[in-house]
Amino acid sequence: MLYVVKKGNRFEGPYAMRSRWNGVRAWHTLSDEKRAEYGWYRLEIEPNSYDALRHHRSSLTGFDLVDGVVKAKYIITDKTLFEVKRDHRERLKESRDENLPTVINNVQVSRLEDRENIKGTLDSFEVLATDGKIKWVMADNSIAELTKEDLEEVTTQYATLKAQVFNWYSDKCTELENAENVDDVLAISTDLAPENPQE
């Protein structure tokens, strides 16, 4: 249950119930009538059909004290098609970034530093390797001996998987640009599965 506090001619909040307020202990045990003596009132928010994908919502407004209860509402307005597309593009980017490969053949590739380390090792492999192998700390923190071919396979797989994810993202962005209304935009899936190339 939520509450607001009357300060002069306005209400502040909403607040959740608490055990102390303005130095009064066991605040939560007081009756609503007793708390009202301190300007603390139960809040009822008018139901609405707010959908964060389609709408903007104002801060609470229209406070009205009726029989010891403050009634308030949110003002709901539609987002423009431009805004819905912009927000959906951000969700597509998040899905793209979340689906980039992080581990390939138990080799960590999630950070740029990881990939640069692999490239640098490949560039100097003949100098660094012993008997055609190099010791490598794997993603599971085990130590393994990898060949140049092992590391080349990781870089090839990373490039392939990344390309697949970005191709998916590019296709979705094209769908987004071609969408003519909000329903069309929201019908564009942000989920890479079941065609996720990592699976």
PAMAR-654249 format. One record per residue (C-alpha): residue number from 1; residue in one letter; x, y, z. Coordinates in pm, 1 decimal, always signed. Layout:
N
<i = NUM, aa = a, px = X, py = Y, pz = Z> $
...
//
This chain:
199
<i = 1, aa = m, px = +0.0, py = +0.0, pz = +0.0> $
<i = 2, aa = l, px = +123.8, py = +349.6, pz = -84.8> $
<i = 3, aa = y, px = +87.2, py = +676.6, pz = +99.9> $
<i = 4, aa = v, px = +134.6, py = +1049.1, pz = +39.0> $
<i = 5, aa = v, px = +218.1, py = +1332.1, pz = +276.5> $
<i = 6, aa = k, px = +41.0, py = +1666.2, pz = +268.4> $
<i = 7, aa = k, px = +283.2, py = +1960.2, pz = +279.8> $
<i = 8, aa = g, px = +98.4, py = +2289.4, pz = +264.3> $
<i = 9, aa = n, px = -127.3, py = +2279.5, pz = -41.6> $
<i = 10, aa = r, px = +45.8, py = +1989.3, pz = -212.8> $
<i = 11, aa = f, px = +104.8, py = +1619.2, pz = -165.9> $
<i = 12, aa = e, px = +443.2, py = +1445.1, pz = -175.2> $
<i = 13, aa = g, px = +502.7, py = +1080.4, pz = -247.5> $
<i = 14, aa = p, px = +416.9, py = +811.5, pz = -299.8> $
<i = 15, aa = y, px = +584.5, py = +645.7, pz = -2.2> $
<i = 16, aa = a, px = +576.7, py = +288.1, pz = +114.4> $
<i = 17, aa = m, px = +480.1, py = +214.4, pz = +473.4> $
<i = 18, aa = r, px = +763.6, py = +256.4, pz = +722.4> $
<i = 19, aa = s, px = +822.5, py = +185.6, pz = +1087.7> $
<i = 20, aa = r, px = +911.9, py = +545.9, pz = +1181.7> $
<i = 21, aa = w, px = +802.2, py = +887.0, pz = +1055.1> $
<i = 22, aa = n, px = +892.7, py = +1234.3, pz = +1183.9> $
<i = 23, aa = g, px = +1031.1, py = +1087.4, pz = +1504.8> $
<i = 24, aa = v, px = +720.0, py = +876.9, pz = +1574.0> $
<i = 25, aa = r, px = +812.4, py = +513.6, pz = +1637.9> $
<i = 26, aa = a, px = +593.8, py = +217.6, pz = +1542.1> $
<i = 27, aa = w, px = +444.6, py = +437.6, pz = +1270.0> $
<i = 28, aa = h, px = +320.3, py = +130.1, pz = +1085.7> $
<i = 29, aa = t, px = +104.0, py = +29.1, pz = +1384.8> $
<i = 30, aa = l, px = -97.9, py = +352.3, pz = +1383.7> $
<i = 31, aa = s, px = -440.8, py = +369.7, pz = +1224.7> $
<i = 32, aa = d, px = -488.6, py = +563.4, pz = +900.4> $
<i = 33, aa = e, px = -689.2, py = +817.5, pz = +1100.7> $
<i = 34, aa = k, px = -402.8, py = +873.9, pz = +1345.9> $
<i = 35, aa = r, px = -144.7, py = +904.1, pz = +1065.3> $
<i = 36, aa = a, px = -371.0, py = +1160.9, pz = +894.5> $
<i = 37, aa = e, px = -311.0, py = +1389.4, pz = +1192.6> $
<i = 38, aa = y, px = +48.5, py = +1411.5, pz = +1064.9> $
<i = 39, aa = g, px = -64.7, py = +1471.5, pz = +704.8> $
<i = 40, aa = w, px = -1.9, py = +1108.5, pz = +601.2> $
<i = 41, aa = y, px = -278.4, py = +962.7, pz = +381.8> $
<i = 42, aa = r, px = -340.4, py = +634.1, pz = +205.7> $
<i = 43, aa = l, px = -305.8, py = +668.6, pz = -171.3> $
<i = 44, aa = e, px = -532.6, py = +513.9, pz = -431.8> $
<i = 45, aa = i, px = -411.8, py = +537.5, pz = -791.0> $
<i = 46, aa = e, px = -673.3, py = +537.4, pz = -1062.8> $
<i = 47, aa = p, px = -634.2, py = +224.0, pz = -1278.1> $
<i = 48, aa = n, px = -504.1, py = +279.7, pz = -1628.1> $
<i = 49, aa = s, px = -393.9, py = +82.3, pz = -1930.5> $
<i = 50, aa = y, px = -32.5, py = +198.2, pz = -1930.2> $
<i = 51, aa = d, px = +200.8, py = +1.7, pz = -2158.8> $
<i = 52, aa = a, px = +564.0, py = +117.0, pz = -2138.6> $
<i = 53, aa = l, px = +624.4, py = +7.7, pz = -2498.4> $
<i = 54, aa = r, px = +344.0, py = +230.5, pz = -2631.0> $
<i = 55, aa = h, px = +291.0, py = +509.5, pz = -2380.0> $
<i = 56, aa = h, px = +444.3, py = +788.7, pz = -2178.5> $
<i = 57, aa = r, px = +327.3, py = +822.8, pz = -1820.4> $
<i = 58, aa = s, px = +335.6, py = +1145.6, pz = -1622.0> $
<i = 59, aa = s, px = +421.5, py = +1172.8, pz = -1258.4> $
<i = 60, aa = l, px = +120.1, py = +1137.0, pz = -1030.6> $
<i = 61, aa = t, px = -126.7, py = +1419.7, pz = -1068.7> $
<i = 62, aa = g, px = -481.0, py = +1521.4, pz = -977.0> $
<i = 63, aa = f, px = -447.8, py = +1459.8, pz = -603.2> $
<i = 64, aa = d, px = -789.4, py = +1467.1, pz = -439.9> $
<i = 65, aa = l, px = -852.0, py = +1397.8, pz = -70.5> $
<i = 66, aa = v, px = -1180.2, py = +1208.5, pz = -32.1> $
<i = 67, aa = d, px = -1291.2, py = +1055.4, pz = +299.9> $
<i = 68, aa = g, px = -936.7, py = +1034.0, pz = +433.7> $
<i = 69, aa = v, px = -795.7, py = +875.4, pz = +116.8> $
<i = 70, aa = v, px = -598.5, py = +1059.8, pz = -149.9> $
<i = 71, aa = k, px = -696.2, py = +966.3, pz = -503.4> $
<i = 72, aa = a, px = -453.9, py = +1040.1, pz = -787.5> $
<i = 73, aa = k, px = -385.1, py = +934.9, pz = -1142.3> $
<i = 74, aa = y, px = -120.6, py = +918.7, pz = -1409.4> $
<i = 75, aa = i, px = -173.5, py = +1096.1, pz = -1739.4> $
<i = 76, aa = i, px = -109.9, py = +845.9, pz = -2018.9> $
<i = 77, aa = t, px = -13.0, py = +967.9, pz = -2366.6> $
<i = 78, aa = d, px = +78.8, py = +769.8, pz = -2676.1> $
<i = 79, aa = k, px = +437.9, py = +761.8, pz = -2793.2> $
<i = 80, aa = t, px = +495.8, py = +875.1, pz = -3149.4> $
<i = 81, aa = l, px = +593.4, py = +616.8, pz = -3410.6> $
<i = 82, aa = f, px = +942.7, py = +771.8, pz = -3409.5> $
<i = 83, aa = e, px = +973.0, py = +720.6, pz = -3032.0> $
<i = 84, aa = v, px = +849.1, py = +360.9, pz = -3046.9> $
<i = 85, aa = k, px = +1098.1, py = +284.8, pz = -3325.0> $
<i = 86, aa = r, px = +1381.4, py = +450.9, pz = -3133.1> $
<i = 87, aa = d, px = +1305.3, py = +252.4, pz = -2817.0> $
<i = 88, aa = h, px = +1267.8, py = -73.5, pz = -3011.0> $
<i = 89, aa = r, px = +1602.7, py = -16.6, pz = -3182.7> $
<i = 90, aa = e, px = +1762.0, py = +6.1, pz = -2836.7> $
<i = 91, aa = r, px = +1606.4, py = -327.6, pz = -2741.9> $
<i = 92, aa = l, px = +1739.8, py = -478.4, pz = -3064.9> $
<i = 93, aa = k, px = +2087.6, py = -343.9, pz = -2982.2> $
<i = 94, aa = e, px = +2069.1, py = -498.0, pz = -2634.8> $
<i = 95, aa = s, px = +1973.7, py = -834.8, pz = -2783.0> $
<i = 96, aa = r, px = +2252.6, py = -806.0, pz = -3039.3> $
<i = 97, aa = d, px = +2512.8, py = -728.8, pz = -2773.9> $
<i = 98, aa = e, px = +2386.0, py = -999.8, pz = -2537.8> $
<i = 99, aa = n, px = +2416.5, py = -1259.4, pz = -2814.1> $
<i = 100, aa = l, px = +2771.9, py = -1186.1, pz = -2921.0> $
<i = 101, aa = p, px = +2990.1, py = -1486.8, pz = -2838.8> $
<i = 102, aa = t, px = +3169.4, py = -1474.8, pz = -2504.2> $
<i = 103, aa = v, px = +3339.5, py = -1816.9, pz = -2497.7> $
<i = 104, aa = i, px = +3446.3, py = -2031.8, pz = -2793.2> $
<i = 105, aa = n, px = +3601.1, py = -2373.8, pz = -2738.6> $
<i = 106, aa = n, px = +3647.4, py = -2274.6, pz = -2373.2> $
<i = 107, aa = v, px = +3851.5, py = -1966.9, pz = -2477.0> $
<i = 108, aa = q, px = +3729.1, py = -1631.7, pz = -2344.5> $
<i = 109, aa = v, px = +3645.3, py = -1383.0, pz = -2624.1> $
<i = 110, aa = s, px = +3394.9, py = -1145.4, pz = -2461.3> $
<i = 111, aa = r, px = +3627.2, py = -846.8, pz = -2409.6> $
<i = 112, aa = l, px = +3830.7, py = -665.1, pz = -2672.2> $
<i = 113, aa = e, px = +4133.1, py = -732.9, pz = -2451.7> $
<i = 114, aa = d, px = +4069.0, py = -1110.4, pz = -2483.9> $
<i = 115, aa = r, px = +4055.9, py = -1092.3, pz = -2862.0> $
<i = 116, aa = e, px = +4363.5, py = -868.3, pz = -2884.7> $
<i = 117, aa = n, px = +4549.4, py = -1115.8, pz = -2663.0> $
<i = 118, aa = i, px = +4462.9, py = -1398.2, pz = -2903.9> $
<i = 119, aa = k, px = +4568.4, py = -1188.7, pz = -3205.4> $
<i = 120, aa = g, px = +4895.6, py = -1084.4, pz = -3041.0> $
<i = 121, aa = t, px = +4971.1, py = -1444.9, pz = -2949.9> $
<i = 122, aa = l, px = +4903.1, py = -1560.3, pz = -3305.8> $
<i = 123, aa = d, px = +5127.8, py = -1283.9, pz = -3444.3> $
<i = 124, aa = s, px = +5416.7, py = -1399.4, pz = -3222.1> $
<i = 125, aa = f, px = +5326.1, py = -1767.2, pz = -3194.0> $
<i = 126, aa = e, px = +5660.1, py = -1901.5, pz = -3320.6> $
<i = 127, aa = v, px = +5845.9, py = -1698.8, pz = -3056.7> $
<i = 128, aa = l, px = +5608.7, py = -1783.9, pz = -2769.0> $
<i = 129, aa = a, px = +5533.2, py = -2150.4, pz = -2840.0> $
<i = 130, aa = t, px = +5714.8, py = -2452.1, pz = -2705.7> $
<i = 131, aa = d, px = +5692.5, py = -2764.9, pz = -2923.7> $
<i = 132, aa = g, px = +5419.4, py = -2598.0, pz = -3131.7> $
<i = 133, aa = k, px = +5194.1, py = -2525.9, pz = -2830.6> $
<i = 134, aa = i, px = +5133.0, py = -2245.4, pz = -2585.6> $
<i = 135, aa = k, px = +4987.6, py = -2263.7, pz = -2236.2> $
<i = 136, aa = w, px = +4654.2, py = -2083.1, pz = -2214.1> $
<i = 137, aa = v, px = +4427.0, py = -1997.0, pz = -1921.7> $
<i = 138, aa = m, px = +4086.4, py = -2118.2, pz = -2035.7> $
<i = 139, aa = a, px = +3745.6, py = -1965.0, pz = -1961.7> $
<i = 140, aa = d, px = +3691.0, py = -2219.4, pz = -1682.1> $
<i = 141, aa = n, px = +4032.8, py = -2120.8, pz = -1533.5> $
<i = 142, aa = s, px = +4193.5, py = -2449.7, pz = -1628.5> $
<i = 143, aa = i, px = +4528.4, py = -2445.0, pz = -1808.3> $
<i = 144, aa = a, px = +4549.4, py = -2601.9, pz = -2153.3> $
<i = 145, aa = e, px = +4812.9, py = -2629.2, pz = -2423.1> $
<i = 146, aa = l, px = +4681.2, py = -2483.2, pz = -2748.2> $
<i = 147, aa = t, px = +4821.8, py = -2497.7, pz = -3097.2> $
<i = 148, aa = k, px = +4825.5, py = -2209.9, pz = -3341.7> $
<i = 149, aa = e, px = +4541.6, py = -2385.2, pz = -3525.3> $
<i = 150, aa = d, px = +4336.2, py = -2395.5, pz = -3203.1> $
<i = 151, aa = l, px = +4361.6, py = -2017.5, pz = -3164.4> $
<i = 152, aa = e, px = +4300.1, py = -1956.9, pz = -3534.8> $
<i = 153, aa = e, px = +3983.1, py = -2166.9, pz = -3506.2> $
<i = 154, aa = v, px = +3865.2, py = -1946.6, pz = -3217.6> $
<i = 155, aa = t, px = +3919.0, py = -1626.7, pz = -3417.7> $
<i = 156, aa = t, px = +3743.8, py = -1774.0, pz = -3722.2> $
<i = 157, aa = q, px = +3444.7, py = -1891.5, pz = -3517.6> $
<i = 158, aa = y, px = +3423.7, py = -1557.1, pz = -3339.4> $
<i = 159, aa = a, px = +3418.0, py = -1366.9, pz = -3669.0> $
<i = 160, aa = t, px = +3155.0, py = -1604.3, pz = -3811.5> $
<i = 161, aa = l, px = +2926.2, py = -1588.5, pz = -3507.7> $
<i = 162, aa = k, px = +2962.2, py = -1211.8, pz = -3478.0> $
<i = 163, aa = a, px = +2872.9, py = -1173.1, pz = -3845.1> $
<i = 164, aa = q, px = +2563.2, py = -1387.9, pz = -3796.5> $
<i = 165, aa = v, px = +2449.9, py = -1178.0, pz = -3500.1> $
<i = 166, aa = f, px = +2508.2, py = -852.5, pz = -3688.3> $
<i = 167, aa = n, px = +2329.3, py = -986.3, pz = -3996.9> $
<i = 168, aa = w, px = +2030.1, py = -1066.5, pz = -3773.2> $
<i = 169, aa = y, px = +2049.4, py = -713.4, pz = -3629.0> $
<i = 170, aa = s, px = +2074.6, py = -557.5, pz = -3975.0> $
<i = 171, aa = d, px = +1768.2, py = -751.8, pz = -4095.0> $
<i = 172, aa = k, px = +1569.7, py = -642.4, pz = -3788.6> $
<i = 173, aa = c, px = +1671.7, py = -279.2, pz = -3842.6> $
<i = 174, aa = t, px = +1544.4, py = -301.6, pz = -4200.4> $
<i = 175, aa = e, px = +1213.0, py = -440.8, pz = -4071.8> $
<i = 176, aa = l, px = +1203.7, py = -155.3, pz = -3821.2> $
<i = 177, aa = e, px = +1259.6, py = +110.5, pz = -4087.3> $
<i = 178, aa = n, px = +982.3, py = -40.3, pz = -4300.3> $
<i = 179, aa = a, px = +731.0, py = -61.4, pz = -4013.5> $
<i = 180, aa = e, px = +441.2, py = +173.2, pz = -4078.4> $
<i = 181, aa = n, px = +271.2, py = +171.9, pz = -3738.4> $
<i = 182, aa = v, px = +330.5, py = +91.7, pz = -3372.8> $
<i = 183, aa = d, px = +181.8, py = -258.9, pz = -3398.4> $
<i = 184, aa = d, px = +421.1, py = -341.2, pz = -3684.0> $
<i = 185, aa = v, px = +716.7, py = -218.8, pz = -3476.6> $
<i = 186, aa = l, px = +622.6, py = -419.1, pz = -3168.2> $
<i = 187, aa = a, px = +568.5, py = -732.4, pz = -3378.2> $
<i = 188, aa = i, px = +941.7, py = -733.7, pz = -3460.2> $
<i = 189, aa = s, px = +1098.2, py = -990.5, pz = -3230.0> $
<i = 190, aa = t, px = +1399.0, py = -883.1, pz = -3024.9> $
<i = 191, aa = d, px = +1475.9, py = -1244.6, pz = -2939.1> $
<i = 192, aa = l, px = +1761.2, py = -1399.5, pz = -3137.4> $
<i = 193, aa = a, px = +1641.3, py = -1752.9, pz = -3053.2> $
<i = 194, aa = p, px = +1547.8, py = -1995.4, pz = -3204.9> $
<i = 195, aa = e, px = +1786.6, py = -1900.4, pz = -3484.2> $
<i = 196, aa = n, px = +2059.2, py = -1804.9, pz = -3236.7> $
<i = 197, aa = p, px = +2385.6, py = -1898.0, pz = -3409.4> $
<i = 198, aa = q, px = +2551.4, py = -1985.5, pz = -3077.2> $
<i = 199, aa = e, px = +2310.6, py = -2271.0, pz = -3009.5> $
//
